[in-house]
Each structure stands twice: as structure tokens, then as C-alpha cells.
Amino acid sequence: MATRPAGASERPRGWVTWPAGRRPRQAITPRLPSLPPAAASWARLALVIGALVALGIFAGVWVLVVVGALIIIVILHEFGHFLTARWAGMKVSEFYVGFGPRLWSVRRGETTYGLKAILAGAYVRILGMNNLERVDPAEEHRTYRSKPYWRRMSVAVAGSAMHFLLAVLLLWVLYSAVGFHGFDRPDVTETARWQVSRVVPDSPAASMGVLPGDRITAVADRGIQNFGDLRGALADMAHRPASVTVVRDGETVRLEGVIGASPRDGTSGFLGVGPELAPPARANPISGLGSSLTDFGLVVRASAEGIAGLFSLQGLDGLLGPLVDFESDELATGEVGVGDPNRVVSVVGVARIGGSLAQADIAALLGFLAYLNVFFGVLNLFPLLPLDGGHVVIATYERLRSFGGRRYQADVAKMLPAAYVFVIVLVTVGLVALSRDIVDPLGLPG
């Protein structure tokens, strides 16, 4: 057996001992200079501002306006949760706009307010939202989970309530200050001298040579007196060649072409023109509020049907449907209506749609934003975590299971797998929508 001299240290095999004074120099890894935290925040803020300026330059000012409106809508959603939580005696530790690296923050009282680099949403952090969160026992009485049922319900639905309030307010402004025909327009009258107000680009009408100001008097030798007659004449003419007779500057002109198919159902005929409508009269504040509530009910129903359709076998491609049919005859006039439910629309598509509507008619943009608010409000009440509706279901379930003065708390850990699946589905659909809106954007009237 080999022995080690006294005082010698044991070294592992392969260890190299360098003679004194002969130890090689260690490689020096150069360090890149780092910005101070404040300077880094300002640099990130400059990048965000630059991105917004580039968006306005390349996509148009109105698209930038719509993006700003969407950000404000999301902020107001979280502001609803924030106000209600403070009123209910809950501790709100954070209120941030955006996600990712922090750009700016300030602490006021017990809440930190701030801005982050990715302006894709907002959030508030309420203490003790579930039984998995560890909380200082001294602050347990200020948690969400410790509050009575009605206070938790108030906080959970506050975001959607803010969306609904915004929608009614926008509709009320439309009716009372701007003038609006409404989403469901059974009583809209045309001008006495029916004529084409707008021609959808790349539509059959545009290919035939129909121009704004033309008065269509016949389609396939069927007489046309008004826009209703035109609808009837086109009903069964999809993909069929036909003549369109118009009166232009007092002269009769006969145009030839092929009638298209409606993007709504693919079977009825589509020409791509809109009538000149009598300008909507402004309503007084009282009647305007009544009309706003009526339209609000219509849009809630349409949004609920669209969300329910998303989870049907036929509707997995309809996240924001039914939204607006931007190639319909009605929309050629700049009016808002319910449209094709079979197209996924991401935030890119929404911004582009809103920008296109704003260029045509500010009333159409406001109506579109009202519709979006209702849709977001209804979607957030869907009964699955992490949406607000999931918290509503949990609070209600706990209420039903609590009896005899004993408070029951649901085990949120058991619900997380379903929540993860739901988030994966939404993210997948969102990515598909984003890719389609970039690669194959919606054809909008310009």
C-alpha cells in the first residue's frame, strides 16, 4: 500500500501542481458596462414610445388611436377591481399597467403603481385571492378569501361591470351626441332618391364599374326601387353572371359581371354596395339612454352566442365572433352590424378593423368599441379560472358548502389543471388569430 508523506495534502487524480511562481494567469472575462436602473428604465420607455410612433407611422394614426383605446379599456377593467377591493377592505399591493420589465413605479400608501414595458394588459394584486397564497396572519383579515360572499362577488364582477358601464356610456353618446341608427336597424329609412353611397373595394360591384352616386334600377332585368329590392334580387344569384343597370348623371348605363357570394353565409348573392341612408337624428338624453340599453341587450346576446360557439365543434375558429361583417352591404355605409362568426380576430385584427372604421365614420368606431367592451365583459364572466367568472363560481360554491357558521374553502389546487388547459386553449387560439391577421389579413373597406 502506498503511503502519503506527512503533511502532504491529498489531491484527486489528474490534479496538476505548478511550481512556485509558475502558476498561469487566469483568463479575465471582460465585463460589459451596465446602465444604472433608472437609465435602463428610461431606455425601455424610449423603446416603447418608439414602437408606438412606428405603429402610428406604418399602420396609421387611427390604428394607434384604437390601440390606445384598447389599453385604456383594459386599465379601466382592472381599475374596477381595484376600487371595489379597496371599498371591500381588501389589501391591494400592486396596480401595474403592462407586463415584463418595469419602466416606472411609485408607492402610495400600501399600493405600488407602475408601468411595464409590454403594454398588453394590466393587473392588480389583491392579497389572498386563494387558499394557496401564504399571508402574514396579522393581515389575514384583509385578504380576499376572508371577506363575506357578497364582497368577494362584488370584486370578482367589478371588471365586467366596468366594461358594461363603458359600453352603455359609449352607446348613449352615440345616440345623444353623434346620432346613430343602432345595431338592429329595422326602421332605418333610405333617402328619397335611393343611390349607392359606397362601393366595397375589390367587390363584384367594383369589378363591374359601379360608382358611388349611381342609382341601381335593375339587376338581371328585375326592377329595383330601393335597397330592399336589391337584397331580394341578389338573394339567389351567388356566382351567377348578371347585368346591373344604373342611372349615372341622368344617363342609363348597363354593366356586366358576376354576382359574388355573401361572406356571411356563402350562399346568398353579394354585390358590395351600400345605400345612402337618411342621417340619424340625435336622440334626447332620456330616449338615447333607452335605445342604448336596448342595443346593449342585443350585443350581450350576440357576444354570449359567439363565446358559446367558440367551444362548439363548429366554432373553435370564432373567438371574437360574431363581430362585424366588414364586407357586407350594410357595412359599406360605415354602419356597424353583426357579422361572420367564423373568423378568429386577434388584437392586430381588432386594431386594423377599428382603424378602418374610424376612417369611414367615427360613429362606427364608437359602436365597435362599445361592442368590444360588451364582449370582453361577457368573456371575463366565463366560469373558468383565471377569468373573473372562475372566481365567481368558486365563491358561490364555497357559499353553498358553508353551513352552521362554518366557512368552507375550496381547494384551488384541484382546479389548476382545468385552468391550465383553458389558458393553453386561449393562447393557442390567440396565436392562430395573430398569425392569420398578419399573413392573411381581413379584407376591409378602405
SVG drawing of the C-alpha trace seen along z (x, -y; Angstrom):
<svg xmlns="http://www.w3.org/2000/svg" viewBox="-89 -66 98 68">
<polyline fill="none" stroke="black" stroke-width="0.4" points="0.0,0.0 1.4,-3.4 1.7,-5.9 1.5,-9.7 4.3,-11.7 3.4,-13.5 1.9,-17.0 1.2,-16.2 -2.3,-17.0 -4.4,-14.5 -5.2,-15.6 -7.6,-13.9 -6.2,-12.2 -5.4,-14.4 -4.5,-17.3 -1.6,-19.3 0.8,-21.0 2.6,-24.0 6.0,-25.0 6.1,-28.1 6.0,-31.3 4.9,-29.4 1.1,-29.4 -0.5,-30.6 -2.6,-33.7 -6.3,-33.3 -8.3,-34.4 -10.0,-37.7 -13.6,-37.9 -14.4,-41.5 -17.5,-42.9 -19.8,-44.9 -20.8,-48.2 -24.4,-48.1 -26.8,-51.0 -28.0,-52.3 -31.5,-51.1 -33.1,-54.5 -31.3,-54.8 -32.3,-51.3 -36.0,-52.1 -35.8,-55.3 -34.2,-53.3 -37.0,-50.8 -39.6,-53.6 -37.9,-55.2 -38.2,-51.8 -41.9,-51.6 -42.6,-55.1 -40.6,-54.5 -42.6,-51.3 -45.9,-53.3 -44.6,-56.0 -43.6,-53.4 -47.0,-51.9 -48.6,-55.2 -46.4,-55.9 -46.7,-52.5 -50.2,-51.4 -51.9,-54.8 -52.8,-57.2 -56.3,-55.7 -54.8,-52.3 -52.7,-53.9 -55.8,-55.5 -57.6,-52.2 -54.6,-50.5 -54.6,-53.3 -58.4,-52.8 -57.8,-49.1 -55.2,-49.8 -57.5,-52.2 -60.3,-49.6 -58.0,-47.0 -56.8,-49.6 -60.4,-50.5 -61.3,-46.8 -58.5,-46.5 -59.5,-49.8 -62.9,-48.4 -61.4,-45.5 -59.1,-48.0 -61.8,-50.3 -64.1,-47.5 -61.3,-45.7 -60.4,-48.9 -64.0,-49.5 -64.4,-46.0 -61.4,-46.4 -59.0,-44.2 -55.3,-45.0 -54.2,-45.8 -50.4,-45.6 -49.8,-46.3 -51.6,-48.1 -49.5,-47.8 -50.1,-48.6 -48.4,-46.2 -46.2,-43.1 -42.5,-42.4 -39.6,-44.7 -40.7,-47.6 -40.4,-51.0 -41.6,-53.1 -43.2,-52.7 -44.2,-54.7 -45.6,-53.6 -48.6,-55.4 -49.7,-54.1 -49.7,-50.3 -50.0,-50.0 -47.3,-50.2 -48.5,-51.8 -46.3,-51.3 -45.8,-50.9 -44.2,-47.9 -42.7,-47.5 -45.2,-45.2 -48.5,-47.1 -50.6,-44.0 -52.8,-44.4 -52.8,-45.4 -53.3,-43.7 -54.0,-44.3 -52.6,-42.1 -55.1,-41.5 -53.9,-39.8 -55.1,-36.3 -57.0,-35.6 -57.0,-31.8 -56.1,-29.3 -52.7,-28.6 -51.2,-32.0 -49.3,-32.4 -50.2,-35.5 -48.9,-37.1 -51.5,-36.2 -51.7,-39.8 -53.0,-40.7 -55.3,-37.7 -58.4,-39.8 -57.6,-42.0 -57.4,-39.1 -59.9,-38.4 -60.6,-34.9 -61.5,-36.2 -64.3,-38.5 -68.0,-37.7 -69.5,-36.2 -71.1,-39.4 -67.9,-41.4 -65.9,-38.7 -68.6,-38.6 -68.5,-42.4 -64.8,-42.3 -65.0,-39.4 -67.6,-41.0 -66.3,-44.6 -64.2,-44.3 -67.0,-43.1 -69.3,-45.7 -66.9,-48.4 -67.0,-47.1 -70.8,-47.1 -70.9,-50.6 -68.4,-51.8 -70.5,-50.1 -73.7,-51.8 -71.9,-55.1 -70.5,-54.9 -73.9,-53.9 -75.6,-56.8 -73.0,-59.2 -73.7,-57.8 -77.4,-58.2 -77.5,-61.6 -74.4,-63.4 -73.5,-61.9 -76.6,-60.3 -76.7,-56.5 -79.0,-54.1 -78.3,-51.3 -77.1,-47.7 -80.5,-46.4 -81.9,-48.8 -85.4,-47.7 -86.7,-51.2 -83.8,-52.8 -85.1,-54.8 -83.2,-55.5 -83.0,-58.9 -85.9,-59.7 -83.6,-59.2 -82.0,-55.8 -78.5,-55.7 -75.2,-53.9 -73.3,-55.6 -70.2,-53.4 -68.6,-50.6 -66.5,-47.9 -63.1,-47.7 -62.4,-44.5 -66.1,-43.6 -68.2,-42.4 -69.7,-45.9 -66.2,-47.5 -65.3,-45.0 -68.4,-45.8 -67.7,-49.6 -70.5,-50.7 -69.6,-54.1 -70.8,-56.0 -73.7,-58.2 -75.1,-55.6 -78.8,-54.6 -79.3,-50.9 -82.5,-50.4 -82.3,-46.8 -80.4,-43.5 -80.8,-40.8 -83.7,-42.8 -85.5,-42.8 -86.6,-46.3 -85.1,-47.9 -86.8,-50.7 -84.9,-50.6 -82.2,-48.8 -84.6,-46.2 -85.5,-45.3 -81.7,-44.9 -81.4,-42.5 -84.2,-40.4 -82.9,-40.4 -79.4,-39.2 -80.7,-36.5 -80.4,-33.6 -77.8,-34.9 -74.5,-33.9 -71.8,-33.1 -74.2,-33.9 -73.4,-36.3 -75.8,-39.2 -76.3,-42.7 -76.7,-45.7 -78.5,-48.7 -77.6,-52.1 -78.6,-55.7 -75.4,-57.9 -75.6,-61.6 -79.0,-61.2 -77.9,-58.5 -78.7,-54.8 -75.7,-52.6 -75.7,-48.8 -72.9,-46.9 -72.0,-43.2 -70.3,-41.0 -70.6,-38.0 -72.5,-38.4 -70.4,-37.3 -71.3,-35.2 -72.0,-36.8 -69.2,-36.3 -71.8,-35.8 -73.3,-32.6 -71.6,-31.8 -74.9,-31.2 -76.8,-34.4 -75.7,-37.0 -73.3,-39.8 -72.7,-42.9 -70.7,-45.1 -72.6,-48.4 -74.3,-50.3 -77.3,-52.7 -77.3,-56.3 -79.2,-56.5 -81.0,-59.4 -78.7,-60.8 -79.6,-59.6 -81.2,-62.1 -79.8,-62.8 -81.9,-61.5 -82.7,-63.4 -80.7,-62.1 -83.7,-60.1 -84.7,-58.3 -81.0,-57.9 -80.4,-56.0 -83.4,-53.7 -82.0,-53.0 -78.6,-52.4 -79.9,-49.8 -81.8,-48.1 -78.7,-47.8 -76.7,-46.7 -79.1,-43.7 -78.7,-42.8 -74.9,-42.9 -74.8,-40.9 -76.8,-38.2 -74.6,-38.3 -71.4,-38.1 -72.7,-35.2 -73.6,-33.3 -70.2,-34.0 -68.4,-32.8 -70.6,-29.7 -69.9,-29.0 -66.1,-29.0 -66.5,-25.8 -68.7,-24.0 -67.4,-21.6 -68.1,-24.2 -66.9,-27.2 -63.4,-26.7 -62.3,-29.3 -64.6,-32.0 -63.0,-33.6 -64.3,-37.1 -67.3,-36.1 -69.8,-37.2 -68.1,-40.5 -68.6,-42.8 -69.2,-41.8 -66.9,-44.3 -67.7,-43.2 -71.5,-43.3 -73.7,-45.7 -74.7,-47.4 -71.1,-48.0 -70.2,-49.7 -72.1,-52.7 -69.9,-52.7 -72.7,-51.3 -71.9,-48.6 -73.6,-45.2 -73.3,-41.7 -71.1,-39.7 -69.4,-36.4 -68.7,-34.2 -66.1,-32.1 -63.0,-34.2 -60.6,-34.5 -59.6,-38.1 -56.5,-39.0 -55.6,-42.3 -53.9,-43.1 -57.1,-42.4 -59.1,-44.4 -56.8,-47.4 -56.9,-47.3 -60.7,-46.9 -61.1,-49.8 -58.7,-52.0 -60.6,-51.2 -63.9,-52.1 -62.6,-55.3 -61.5,-56.5 -65.1,-55.8 -67.1,-57.1 -66.4,-58.0 -69.8,-56.6 -68.9,-53.2 -65.7,-53.2 -67.5,-54.1 -70.1,-51.4 -67.3,-48.9 -65.6,-49.9 -69.0,-49.5 -69.3,-46.0 -65.8,-45.1 -66.5,-46.3 -69.5,-44.0 -67.6,-41.1 -64.7,-41.5 -67.2,-41.8 -69.1,-38.6 -65.9,-36.7 -64.5,-37.5 -67.6,-36.0 -66.9,-32.6 -66.8,-30.2 -63.2,-29.0 -60.0,-30.3 -58.2,-32.5 -61.1,-34.6 -63.3,-36.5 -66.1,-34.0 -63.9,-31.3 -63.7,-33.4 -67.5,-33.9 -68.0,-30.1 -65.6,-29.4 -67.1,-32.0 -70.6,-30.7 -69.5,-27.0 -68.0,-28.0 -71.1,-29.8 -73.3,-26.7 -70.9,-24.4 -70.7,-26.6 -73.3,-25.9 -73.7,-26.0 -71.5,-29.0 -68.5,-27.1 -66.7,-28.6 -65.8,-26.2 -62.8,-27.0 -62.4,-25.3 -59.1,-23.6 -57.9,-25.7 -55.1,-23.3 -57.6,-20.8 -58.9,-23.3 -55.5,-24.3 -55.2,-21.6 -58.5,-22.8 -57.3,-26.4 -54.0,-25.4 -55.9,-23.7 -58.2,-26.7 -55.2,-29.1 -53.4,-26.8 -56.6,-26.8 -56.9,-30.6 -53.2,-31.2 -53.3,-28.7 -56.4,-30.4 -54.8,-33.8 -51.6,-32.8 -53.6,-31.3 -55.6,-34.5 -52.4,-36.6 -50.8,-34.6 -53.8,-34.8 -54.2,-38.6 -50.6,-39.1 -50.4,-36.6 -54.0,-36.7 -55.5,-40.0 -59.2,-40.7 -60.2,-42.5 -61.7,-45.7 -63.3,-48.6 -60.8,-51.4"/>
</svg>
